[in-house]
Amino acid sequence: MSQGATGADGPLPPDEVAAGNTAQAQAWNGADGQYWVRYRENLEERYRRLTPRLMAAAGIRADSRVLDVGCGSGGTSLAAGRAAPEGSVLGVDLSRPMLAEARQQAAAAGLSHVTFAEGDAQIHRFADGAFDVVLSRFGVMFFDDPRAAFHHLARALRPGGRLAFLCWRELRENAYLTVPFAALAPYVQLPDLGAPGAPGPFSLDAADRITALLGGAGFEKVSLTALDEPMWVGTDADDAVAALTAMPMAQEMLSEVGEETGARARAALRDALAAHQGPDGVTLGCAAWLVTARRG
């Protein structure tokens, strides 16, 4: 790779971004990363039913050495740090804006044993056997070369060390996207979420692909559990519309249509979300895989 991806404070070192992952690095150091810093609390609330399942599956002990892949603004890294007060946690992510937020959150929580590194977990230099646990909350679907990436993560685990991650199942099973997309479809061009298996939120939606990738990387006792949970998306329909339409993906869709069409799209989205409002706010279904394995 001849050029690094651009970060918030300049280009990332070329050896810290996998050759095919430049676009991801640019996105997470740009509008996408800035959005999720702004909506950090919203994100944690969205995943409030999923995060505890991941942490329980990770099996973190008081003295565990933990690697958090695609740690973002640090929600799961901090949770791991609280579970391992005598151990250590390293969160790795491409996004400088999100890592800055993660460091602030760790400092505010007094978790000095939780640290963060900017880099691409596919190629970041980890010592062999450096970790007891590798975990990820929706961070492993963006690997340009998942086969090489899981090999790399396996080497970073000690023999018998545990891998635990969440990834999305098929798009059609995830109402948190299909409901908004159906509302917006008559008015805007919906985004291309990539070809099957290409880096993106649904690259690991197939159970057999996950099993093959992990087995090929040297993992054993691979287990997949289907999780179906409601996802909170806003306190009410207006709050949910504001959060969803502030996403860079939605901003791009709406920018390509006129003001009148955009207003109709937002109204249709509000009506669709209002139909899912209950005592806890607006909730939409989500479907994920909870995956666990051990290094052989």
Secondary structure by P-SEA (a helix, b strand, c coil): cccccccccccccccccccccaaaaaaaacaaaaaaaaaaaaaaaaacccaaaaaaaaccccccbbbbccccccaaaaaaaaaccccbbbbbbccaaaaaaaaaaaaaaccccbbbbbccccccccccccccbbbbcccccccccaaaaaaaaaaaccccbbbbbccccccccccccaaaaaaaccccccccccccccccccccccaaaaaaaaaaacccbbbbbbbbbbbbccccaaaaaaaaaacaaaaaaaaaccaaaaaaaaaaaaaaaaaacccccbbbbbbbbbcccccc
